[in-house]
Amino acid sequence: MEQSQNLPRHVLIIPDGNRRWVKEHGKPGSEGHLEGAKRFHEVSKAAFGMGIKHFTFWVASGKNLAERSHYEIMVLLFILRQELGKPDVLRDFLKNQTRFKVLGGWYEILHEHHFGHLRELLHLIRTLQECTESFDQHFLTLLFGYTGKGEGLKAVRITLPPVDLMIRTASCEEGPCWAHNSCGIVKILADEGRLYSPPTLWPDFTADEFRKAIEEYSKVPRRHGA
């Protein structure tokens, strides 16, 4: 797909359905997050390969971090350290000139609850951010402990361009749903941003499904007011 085919400049994904996927497949609770991490790598690479410049991934909201079980948060932290600490992650960022950034109050939220290994994860994130801060070919952003309000929203607006397409998996019972951002569901969406909600649970949302969503997006005429 060429850039002239109405590609979104900025795609945000909210990966819902990990826990439902675990229940449906009769697997341990950690398997949903582990499988979801695989989809993250696949889909982010597909996005950049298609020519999408900004790819943002919603890891967890502030409310998620405050309300999820201690075990689930520990699993999430372990997976983040494991995935971001792989040598090929930084190597790929440098090769593809991808700027990496994490936005949100995750450290402050979790530090209050005495989670271990937070400093190690913070150091890892800071290292990746510092090593990639001069790049401008691709932008990979994680929202972690993000609330969408107050200073968090301000930081996102300063750092990122408005979102053209938000994909929230596992949101509809029957088929994919499209909606304009007329009700302001997510404030970092552009005025003409679109919401796409497939029924697929995130661990089953493959790169091919992502490409189909982008292809459908490219077919929809953009509205620019009356």
Backbone as CSV, one residue per row, in Angstrom:
resi,resn,N_x,N_y,N_z,CA_x,CA_y,CA_z,C_x,C_y,C_z
1,MET,0.852,-1.197,0.000,0.000,0.000,0.000,0.883,1.241,0.000
2,GLU,0.600,2.162,-0.906,1.382,3.379,-1.006,0.808,4.449,-0.097
3,GLN,1.667,5.426,0.252,1.231,6.507,1.106,0.080,7.282,0.489
4,SER,0.032,7.348,-0.853,-1.018,8.090,-1.538,-2.396,7.456,-1.359
5,GLN,-2.453,6.241,-0.843,-3.721,5.539,-0.675,-4.363,5.842,0.675
6,ASN,-4.183,7.060,1.132,-4.881,7.511,2.342,-4.522,6.706,3.582
7,LEU,-3.227,6.473,3.774,-2.785,5.815,4.990,-2.963,6.746,6.189
8,PRO,-3.325,6.203,7.346,-3.307,7.036,8.544,-1.868,7.369,8.900
9,ARG,-1.659,8.569,9.360,-0.313,8.950,9.788,-0.013,8.361,11.164
10,HIS,-1.044,8.287,12.006,-0.850,7.864,13.393,-1.936,6.858,13.774
11,VAL,-1.500,5.666,14.175,-2.417,4.601,14.600,-2.195,4.304,16.074
12,LEU,-3.290,4.250,16.816,-3.258,3.874,18.225,-4.014,2.566,18.390
13,ILE,-3.407,1.625,19.096,-4.073,0.348,19.357,-4.317,0.173,20.855
14,ILE,-5.561,-0.166,21.198,-5.915,-0.568,22.554,-6.174,-2.069,22.501
15,PRO,-5.264,-2.875,23.047,-5.314,-4.336,22.888,-6.174,-5.018,23.938
16,ASP,-7.454,-5.061,23.706,-8.366,-5.661,24.677,-8.576,-7.148,24.356
17,GLY,-8.835,-7.934,25.389,-9.231,-9.327,25.182,-8.254,-10.372,25.666
18,ASN,-7.132,-9.968,26.296,-6.154,-10.965,26.750,-6.748,-11.944,27.759
19,ARG,-7.496,-11.426,28.725,-8.041,-12.312,29.763,-9.157,-13.191,29.220
20,ARG,-9.949,-12.661,28.298,-10.988,-13.493,27.677,-10.364,-14.607,26.846
21,TRP,-9.251,-14.277,26.181,-8.549,-15.268,25.362,-8.053,-16.421,26.233
22,VAL,-7.531,-16.092,27.405,-7.045,-17.117,28.331,-8.180,-18.047,28.750
23,LYS,-9.324,-17.464,29.083,-10.462,-18.272,29.519,-10.961,-19.170,28.399
24,GLU,-11.045,-18.638,27.189,-11.554,-19.420,26.059,-10.632,-20.583,25.708
25,HIS,-9.314,-20.397,25.923,-8.353,-21.428,25.540,-7.904,-22.294,26.715
26,GLY,-8.425,-22.002,27.913,-8.060,-22.800,29.072,-6.588,-22.759,29.404
27,LYS,-5.974,-21.585,29.273,-4.537,-21.437,29.502,-4.272,-20.656,30.782
28,PRO,-3.039,-20.717,31.306,-2.682,-19.925,32.483,-2.814,-18.428,32.192
29,GLY,-3.027,-17.644,33.241,-3.279,-16.224,33.063,-2.196,-15.468,32.336
30,SER,-0.940,-15.876,32.515,0.162,-15.152,31.877,0.203,-15.347,30.374
31,GLU,-0.406,-16.436,29.870,-0.313,-16.749,28.448,-0.961,-15.685,27.572
32,GLY,-2.018,-15.039,28.079,-2.658,-13.997,27.285,-1.719,-12.839,27.019
33,HIS,-0.989,-12.408,28.040,-0.043,-11.306,27.878,1.159,-11.721,27.022
34,LEU,1.609,-12.955,27.195,2.741,-13.436,26.397,2.382,-13.503,24.921
35,GLU,1.189,-14.027,24.630,0.741,-14.097,23.238,0.483,-12.699,22.700
36,GLY,-0.035,-11.832,23.564,-0.265,-10.450,23.152,1.015,-9.730,22.799
37,ALA,2.111,-10.048,23.493,3.413,-9.435,23.177,3.867,-9.832,21.775
38,LYS,3.590,-11.057,21.380,3.936,-11.493,20.021,3.172,-10.675,18.983
39,ARG,1.893,-10.454,19.244,1.085,-9.670,18.309,1.591,-8.228,18.224
40,PHE,2.035,-7.688,19.352,2.577,-6.330,19.347,3.742,-6.226,18.376
41,HIS,4.674,-7.152,18.462,5.829,-7.118,17.561,5.398,-7.251,16.109
42,GLU,4.504,-8.198,15.844,4.044,-8.425,14.473,3.348,-7.201,13.902
43,VAL,2.425,-6.645,14.676,1.599,-5.548,14.166,2.405,-4.263,14.040
44,SER,3.289,-3.980,14.997,4.088,-2.763,14.892,5.023,-2.818,13.682
45,LYS,5.613,-3.982,13.434,6.465,-4.123,12.249,5.656,-3.976,10.966
46,ALA,4.450,-4.532,10.967,3.584,-4.395,9.793,3.227,-2.930,9.554
47,ALA,2.936,-2.210,10.635,2.570,-0.795,10.512,3.690,0.009,9.881
48,PHE,4.893,-0.130,10.399,6.018,0.621,9.851,6.352,0.163,8.436
49,GLY,6.186,-1.131,8.174,6.444,-1.647,6.831,5.483,-1.100,5.795
50,MET,4.268,-0.751,6.216,3.270,-0.191,5.310,3.470,1.303,5.075
51,GLY,4.318,1.918,5.880,4.555,3.341,5.714,3.882,4.219,6.749
52,ILE,3.280,3.611,7.771,2.683,4.382,8.865,3.808,4.913,9.738
53,LYS,3.796,6.193,10.004,4.927,6.824,10.681,4.849,6.719,12.199
54,HIS,3.649,6.881,12.759,3.474,6.882,14.210,2.607,5.693,14.632
55,PHE,3.151,4.869,15.515,2.415,3.709,16.029,2.437,3.787,17.554
56,THR,1.249,3.881,18.152,1.137,4.008,19.603,0.361,2.820,20.149
57,PHE,0.854,2.274,21.246,0.279,1.062,21.823,-0.072,1.334,23.278
58,TRP,-1.335,1.091,23.617,-1.834,1.339,24.968,-1.550,0.107,25.824
59,VAL,-0.499,0.145,26.622,-0.129,-1.003,27.455,-1.112,-1.181,28.606
60,ALA,-1.378,-0.097,29.329,-2.307,-0.154,30.457,-2.632,1.264,30.897
61,SER,-3.847,1.466,31.333,-4.252,2.770,31.853,-3.852,2.870,33.326
62,GLY,-3.945,4.071,33.866,-3.693,4.233,35.285,-4.663,3.423,36.120
63,LYS,-5.910,3.366,35.664,-6.933,2.592,36.371,-6.595,1.110,36.330
64,ASN,-6.120,0.616,35.184,-5.711,-0.787,35.086,-4.667,-1.120,36.135
65,LEU,-3.662,-0.274,36.251,-2.557,-0.546,37.167,-2.993,-0.481,38.623
66,ALA,-3.997,0.340,38.886,-4.476,0.479,40.262,-5.407,-0.648,40.676
67,GLU,-6.084,-1.280,39.685,-7.133,-2.237,40.029,-6.801,-3.693,39.706
68,ARG,-5.858,-3.940,38.822,-5.535,-5.328,38.488,-4.823,-6.012,39.651
69,SER,-4.852,-7.333,39.654,-4.233,-8.092,40.732,-2.714,-7.902,40.737
70,HIS,-2.135,-8.102,41.917,-0.682,-7.978,42.057,0.023,-8.944,41.108
71,TYR,-0.504,-10.145,40.996,0.106,-11.146,40.114,0.101,-10.686,38.660
72,GLU,-1.037,-10.170,38.194,-1.129,-9.757,36.791,-0.185,-8.606,36.488
73,ILE,-0.058,-7.666,37.422,0.869,-6.554,37.217,2.307,-7.060,37.179
74,MET,2.639,-8.000,38.043,3.987,-8.569,38.049,4.290,-9.262,36.730
75,VAL,3.314,-9.978,36.193,3.499,-10.639,34.894,3.735,-9.598,33.806
76,LEU,2.940,-8.536,33.825,3.082,-7.483,32.825,4.455,-6.828,32.904
77,LEU,4.918,-6.535,34.105,6.236,-5.924,34.282,7.341,-6.859,33.808
78,PHE,7.200,-8.139,34.110,8.192,-9.124,33.679,8.275,-9.175,32.155
79,ILE,7.110,-9.206,31.512,7.095,-9.288,30.050,7.694,-8.037,29.436
80,LEU,7.380,-6.871,29.985,7.954,-5.629,29.464,9.474,-5.631,29.582
81,ARG,9.994,-6.025,30.735,11.450,-6.078,30.916,12.068,-7.069,29.957
82,GLN,11.421,-8.209,29.821,11.953,-9.254,28.949,11.972,-8.807,27.492
83,GLU,10.859,-8.233,27.044,10.742,-7.864,25.632,11.611,-6.663,25.279
84,LEU,11.577,-5.631,26.107,12.352,-4.427,25.806,13.849,-4.653,25.995
85,GLY,14.204,-5.656,26.807,15.610,-5.928,27.063,16.282,-6.817,26.034
86,LYS,15.536,-7.331,25.078,16.133,-8.177,24.045,17.086,-7.350,23.177
87,PRO,18.274,-7.879,22.881,19.256,-7.122,22.091,18.733,-6.659,20.740
88,ASP,17.884,-7.478,20.112,17.419,-7.119,18.780,16.448,-5.940,18.798
89,VAL,15.882,-5.604,19.971,14.973,-4.472,20.041,15.720,-3.171,19.763
90,LEU,16.774,-2.912,20.509,17.566,-1.699,20.277,18.217,-1.737,18.903
91,ARG,18.680,-2.896,18.484,19.297,-3.019,17.168,18.322,-2.623,16.066
92,ASP,17.070,-3.064,16.175,16.061,-2.711,15.178,15.724,-1.219,15.235
93,PHE,15.647,-0.666,16.444,15.383,0.765,16.566,16.464,1.575,15.853
94,LEU,17.724,1.202,16.069,18.833,1.930,15.460,18.849,1.743,13.939
95,LYS,18.597,0.527,13.508,18.609,0.227,12.072,17.509,0.973,11.337
96,ASN,16.326,1.013,11.922,15.165,1.625,11.262,14.909,3.067,11.675
97,GLN,15.817,3.615,12.497,15.699,4.991,12.978,14.318,5.254,13.594
98,THR,14.002,4.393,14.558,12.713,4.470,15.255,12.897,5.148,16.609
99,ARG,12.151,6.202,16.831,12.189,6.855,18.135,11.210,6.157,19.070
100,PHE,11.721,5.742,20.217,10.924,5.013,21.192,10.630,5.906,22.383
101,LYS,9.377,5.836,22.864,8.996,6.660,24.003,7.907,5.964,24.800
102,VAL,7.958,6.152,26.124,6.912,5.651,27.007,6.307,6.844,27.729
103,LEU,4.981,6.980,27.647,4.279,8.077,28.296,3.296,7.520,29.315
104,GLY,3.203,8.185,30.459,2.256,7.751,31.482,2.897,7.681,32.861
105,GLY,2.064,7.586,33.878,2.539,7.612,35.252,2.741,6.249,35.874
106,TRP,3.145,5.274,35.080,3.280,3.900,35.564,4.222,3.780,36.760
107,TYR,5.353,4.470,36.701,6.333,4.311,37.772,5.789,4.838,39.096
108,GLU,5.192,6.016,39.062,4.652,6.609,40.286,3.522,5.757,40.860
109,ILE,2.655,5.245,39.970,1.523,4.435,40.425,1.999,3.142,41.073
110,LEU,2.926,2.455,40.430,3.356,1.147,40.917,4.344,1.260,42.076
111,HIS,5.104,2.342,42.111,6.069,2.520,43.189,5.364,2.597,44.541
112,GLU,4.189,3.174,44.550,3.420,3.297,45.792,3.009,1.932,46.347
113,HIS,2.923,0.939,45.450,2.486,-0.401,45.872,3.659,-1.364,46.030
114,HIS,4.878,-0.821,45.993,6.091,-1.585,46.292,6.303,-2.767,45.347
115,PHE,6.116,-2.547,44.072,6.423,-3.585,43.095,7.939,-3.640,42.894
116,GLY,8.452,-4.844,42.783,9.881,-5.008,42.594,10.321,-4.760,41.162
117,HIS,11.601,-4.522,40.988,12.250,-4.393,39.679,11.779,-3.178,38.882
118,LEU,11.123,-2.228,39.541,10.671,-1.046,38.810,11.844,-0.201,38.329
119,ARG,12.864,-0.082,39.165,14.016,0.737,38.787,14.733,0.152,37.582
120,GLU,14.810,-1.176,37.528,15.453,-1.804,36.374,14.685,-1.503,35.091
121,LEU,13.355,-1.577,35.162,12.540,-1.277,33.988,12.652,0.188,33.624
122,LEU,12.643,1.067,34.620,12.790,2.496,34.365,14.120,2.791,33.687
123,HIS,15.187,2.172,34.154,16.513,2.374,33.551,16.530,1.882,32.104
124,LEU,15.910,0.739,31.854,15.860,0.180,30.505,15.107,1.111,29.567
125,ILE,13.964,1.604,30.011,13.168,2.510,29.185,13.927,3.793,28.898
126,ARG,14.557,4.347,29.916,15.316,5.585,29.725,16.465,5.387,28.751
127,THR,17.120,4.232,28.827,18.224,3.940,27.909,17.738,3.888,26.468
128,LEU,16.619,3.193,26.238,16.070,3.099,24.881,15.633,4.469,24.374
129,GLN,15.045,5.258,25.256,14.599,6.595,24.842,15.794,7.481,24.494
130,GLU,16.827,7.440,25.309,17.995,8.277,25.062,18.738,7.864,23.792
131,CYS,18.797,6.566,23.538,19.508,6.067,22.351,18.778,6.382,21.051
132,THR,17.483,6.664,21.146,16.682,6.858,19.927,16.095,8.260,19.799
133,GLU,16.426,9.166,20.722,15.740,10.453,20.777,15.972,11.344,19.565
134,SER,16.994,11.074,18.766,17.269,11.914,17.594,16.609,11.393,16.319
135,PHE,15.969,10.226,16.378,15.400,9.622,15.176,14.042,10.227,14.832
136,ASP,13.724,10.216,13.531,12.436,10.764,13.107,11.814,10.011,11.933
137,GLN,12.310,8.805,11.641,11.725,8.025,10.552,10.457,7.299,11.009
138,HIS,10.509,6.740,12.192,9.361,6.063,12.785,9.257,6.466,14.253
139,PHE,8.039,6.396,14.770,7.805,6.755,16.167,6.976,5.646,16.819
140,LEU,7.579,4.976,17.799,6.906,3.913,18.528,6.706,4.377,19.971
141,THR,5.447,4.504,20.381,5.129,5.042,21.702,4.275,4.054,22.484
142,LEU,4.627,3.840,23.739,3.831,3.031,24.645,3.147,3.950,25.647
143,LEU,1.848,3.763,25.836,1.102,4.469,26.871,0.969,3.522,28.052
144,PHE,1.605,3.859,29.150,1.690,2.948,30.289,1.360,3.726,31.566
145,GLY,0.188,3.432,32.130,-0.268,4.208,33.262,-0.798,5.555,32.829
146,TYR,-1.271,5.609,31.594,-1.805,6.848,31.013,-3.279,6.996,31.385
147,THR,-3.688,8.224,31.707,-5.062,8.451,32.145,-5.906,9.202,31.131
148,GLY,-5.279,9.941,30.212,-6.057,10.734,29.258,-6.594,12.014,29.852
149,LYS,-6.109,12.382,31.041,-6.588,13.596,31.697,-5.398,14.436,32.155
150,GLY,-5.652,15.704,32.356,-4.683,16.593,32.972,-3.335,16.599,32.302
151,GLU,-2.288,16.439,33.109,-0.927,16.506,32.604,-0.614,15.385,31.629
152,GLY,-1.250,14.222,31.862,-1.011,13.108,30.945,-1.466,13.438,29.540
153,LEU,-2.640,14.011,29.423,-3.168,14.401,28.122,-2.312,15.489,27.501
154,LYS,-1.888,16.439,28.303,-1.040,17.527,27.806,0.260,16.981,27.241
155,ALA,0.864,16.021,27.948,2.122,15.431,27.494,1.959,14.726,26.158
156,VAL,0.862,14.010,25.997,0.619,13.309,24.739,0.426,14.303,23.601
157,ARG,-0.314,15.363,23.853,-0.572,16.359,22.811,0.712,17.039,22.368
158,ILE,1.612,17.277,23.304,2.878,17.924,22.970,3.774,16.966,22.193
159,THR,3.763,15.703,22.580,4.703,14.719,22.037,4.233,14.088,20.727
160,LEU,2.935,13.894,20.575,2.414,13.129,19.444,1.492,13.942,18.564
161,PRO,1.440,13.582,17.272,0.404,14.165,16.414,-0.933,13.507,16.734
162,PRO,-2.042,14.150,16.378,-3.352,13.550,16.650,-3.481,12.168,16.013
163,VAL,-4.228,11.311,16.666,-4.436,9.951,16.169,-5.472,9.968,15.050
164,ASP,-5.138,9.348,13.924,-6.064,9.246,12.797,-6.948,8.008,12.906
165,LEU,-6.382,6.942,13.438,-7.107,5.673,13.533,-6.809,5.012,14.868
166,MET,-7.863,4.708,15.606,-7.713,3.926,16.827,-8.364,2.566,16.607
167,ILE,-7.612,1.520,16.900,-8.128,0.157,16.816,-8.238,-0.387,18.230
168,ARG,-9.453,-0.719,18.631,-9.658,-1.349,19.939,-10.215,-2.738,19.695
169,THR,-9.416,-3.736,19.986,-9.824,-5.106,19.712,-10.854,-5.586,20.721
170,ALA,-11.552,-6.650,20.348,-12.507,-7.338,21.227,-13.637,-6.445,21.707
171,SER,-14.037,-5.495,20.871,-15.033,-4.527,21.330,-16.435,-4.773,20.808
172,CYS,-16.587,-5.545,19.737,-17.913,-5.758,19.157,-18.233,-7.245,19.125
173,GLU,-19.496,-7.547,19.293,-19.922,-8.945,19.267,-20.032,-9.493,17.856
174,GLU,-20.443,-8.645,16.920,-20.676,-9.118,15.559,-19.989,-8.201,14.559
175,GLY,-18.854,-8.662,14.058,-18.178,-7.948,13.003,-17.518,-6.665,13.460
176,PRO,-16.649,-6.076,12.597,-15.966,-4.834,12.938,-16.916,-3.653,12.903
177,CYS,-16.659,-2.680,13.763,-17.494,-1.484,13.842,-16.648,-0.255,13.532
178,TRP,-17.236,0.684,12.791,-16.573,1.948,12.494,-17.362,3.070,13.140
179,ALA,-16.673,4.080,13.594,-17.354,5.238,14.174,-16.472,6.456,14.068
180,HIS,-17.071,7.621,13.836,-16.322,8.867,13.883,-16.138,9.287,15.321
181,ASN,-15.179,10.171,15.546,-14.877,10.621,16.894,-15.784,11.773,17.305
182,SER,-17.042,11.743,16.915,-17.951,12.841,17.188,-18.270,12.997,18.660
183,CYS,-18.149,11.908,19.434,-18.478,11.986,20.856,-17.248,12.188,21.730
184,GLY,-16.072,12.299,21.104,-14.864,12.568,21.861,-14.492,11.468,22.824
185,ILE,-14.620,10.199,22.402,-14.320,9.080,23.290,-12.874,9.114,23.756
186,VAL,-11.977,9.350,22.850,-10.562,9.429,23.183,-10.058,10.793,22.751
187,LYS,-9.622,11.584,23.692,-9.336,12.981,23.416,-8.082,13.203,22.576
188,ILE,-7.242,12.173,22.425,-6.059,12.376,21.604,-6.318,12.011,20.142
189,LEU,-7.545,11.612,19.828,-7.907,11.411,18.431,-8.067,12.766,17.741
190,ALA,-7.751,12.795,16.452,-8.027,13.986,15.671,-9.536,14.138,15.513
191,ASP,-9.973,15.346,15.139,-11.402,15.571,14.939,-11.972,14.622,13.899
192,GLU,-11.164,14.298,12.903,-11.606,13.386,11.853,-11.074,11.972,12.072
193,GLY,-10.572,11.707,13.259,-10.071,10.373,13.561,-11.194,9.354,13.559
194,ARG,-10.819,8.099,13.312,-11.817,7.041,13.236,-11.502,5.958,14.257
195,LEU,-12.579,5.338,14.758,-12.482,4.250,15.723,-12.876,2.947,15.027
196,TYR,-12.041,1.939,15.148,-12.312,0.644,14.531,-12.275,-0.416,15.611
197,SER,-13.381,-1.164,15.750,-13.508,-2.120,16.848,-13.845,-3.510,16.332
198,PRO,-12.842,-4.315,16.018,-13.118,-5.683,15.560,-13.451,-6.594,16.741
199,PRO,-14.155,-7.683,16.497,-14.482,-8.619,17.573,-13.298,-9.471,18.007
200,THR,-12.235,-9.477,17.235,-11.076,-10.328,17.502,-10.406,-9.969,18.823
201,LEU,-10.132,-10.969,19.635,-9.370,-10.755,20.861,-7.919,-10.445,20.498
202,TRP,-7.283,-9.598,21.293,-5.951,-9.130,20.910,-4.950,-10.260,20.618
203,PRO,-4.853,-11.325,21.404,-3.888,-12.376,21.081,-4.138,-13.055,19.746
204,ASP,-5.324,-12.863,19.166,-5.640,-13.433,17.854,-5.577,-12.393,16.733
205,PHE,-5.241,-11.156,17.081,-5.240,-10.075,16.099,-3.892,-10.063,15.375
206,THR,-3.841,-10.675,14.212,-2.597,-10.859,13.480,-2.250,-9.636,12.636
207,ALA,-1.043,-9.667,12.077,-0.616,-8.610,11.172,-1.531,-8.533,9.951
208,ASP,-2.028,-9.677,9.500,-2.944,-9.679,8.359,-4.247,-8.953,8.692
209,GLU,-4.757,-9.152,9.903,-5.969,-8.448,10.301,-5.719,-6.948,10.385
210,PHE,-4.539,-6.583,10.853,-4.184,-5.169,10.911,-4.145,-4.564,9.502
211,ARG,-3.543,-5.285,8.583,-3.467,-4.777,7.206,-4.857,-4.610,6.603
212,LYS,-5.757,-5.533,6.918,-7.125,-5.409,6.419,-7.794,-4.159,6.967
213,ALA,-7.557,-3.864,8.246,-8.136,-2.660,8.847,-7.612,-1.406,8.164
214,ILE,-6.313,-1.392,7.857,-5.721,-0.237,7.190,-6.256,-0.103,5.768
215,GLU,-6.412,-1.227,5.094,-6.960,-1.197,3.735,-8.384,-0.651,3.739
216,GLU,-9.181,-1.060,4.717,-10.543,-0.546,4.825,-10.537,0.956,5.142
217,TYR,-9.638,1.335,6.011,-9.515,2.755,6.366,-9.206,3.587,5.118
218,SER,-8.319,3.064,4.282,-7.896,3.824,3.105,-9.001,4.015,2.092
219,LYS,-10.064,3.180,2.174,-11.164,3.272,1.224,-12.223,4.289,1.642
220,VAL,-12.192,4.693,2.905,-13.244,5.579,3.432,-12.871,7.024,3.153
221,PRO,-13.709,7.764,2.424,-13.419,9.189,2.165,-13.338,9.949,3.458
222,ARG,-12.359,10.845,3.567,-12.231,11.672,4.755,-13.190,12.844,4.681
223,ARG,-13.847,13.158,5.805,-14.771,14.273,5.868,-14.060,15.475,6.473
224,HIS,-14.193,16.606,5.856,-13.508,17.805,6.330,-14.490,18.918,6.586
225,GLY,-15.641,18.582,7.140,-16.639,19.599,7.494,-17.579,19.884,6.355
226,ALA,-18.635,20.643,6.653,-19.640,20.924,5.641,-19.175,22.002,4.686
